[in-house]
Every structure is written in structure tokens, then in C-alpha cells.
Amino acid sequence: MTDERDEEAPAAEYFHGGRAFLREGGLIRPGQRPNSWGDTFDDNGRSVFVYCTTDQDTAEAYADAVRRERGRGYVYRIRPTGALLPDLNGRDLKSRHPLEVIERLS
């Protein structure tokens, strides 16, 4: 008889590509000026969600788009502080809660 043990799945890594320059421990919060490529915004024109992805290349692509539009963009490894909801594809997620910066990658 084989001793089978439950193996924990590795925790997902989450990334964010955006325009704000933040340090470790900083928060990426909803309520900012929305992006031009389809952000959800409230009656005051501010973002309702913050976005992240499980794919670092996708975060790099978002940071590149921000660089082209606004001159600067950064990629962060982040930690969600609340529930994540699926967004446009299986790797993109959104939240009404802040994302905490673990480290800036670029």
C-alpha cells in the first residue's frame, strides 16, 4: 500500500503592469484615472477595479502599453488583499481591493 499525501499546489504568483512608481509594501488601489483600453470606471471617471495577471509577460505588455501612452510603466509582483474576479482571459484578474507590491521587477 502506498502512502499518499496531499501535496499543496504552489501558490499562484500575481503580476501588475501599470504607470505608478511604487516601493515594496505600496498599494495599487482602485479609484485612479482609468486606462484607455477598456477599464471599468465609476460616475466620477475613476477606476472601479485594479487588475493583475498570473502571466508576467502579460504584465510586461500592459507596462509597455502604458509607457507608449504616458511615458513610464512598471511591472510588479503583487499580493492581492481581497477577492480576485476573472477578467477578459484566464490569466487576467480584477479586484475592488488594493494589490500590495511585493517587489518591482522593471
Buried (B, 14 or more C-beta within 10 A) or exposed (E): EEEEEEEEEEEEBBBBBBBBEBEEEBBBBBBBEBBEEEBEBEEEEEBEBBBBBBBBEBBBBBBBBBBEEEEEBBBBBBBBBEEBEEBEEEBBBBBBBBBBBBEBBE
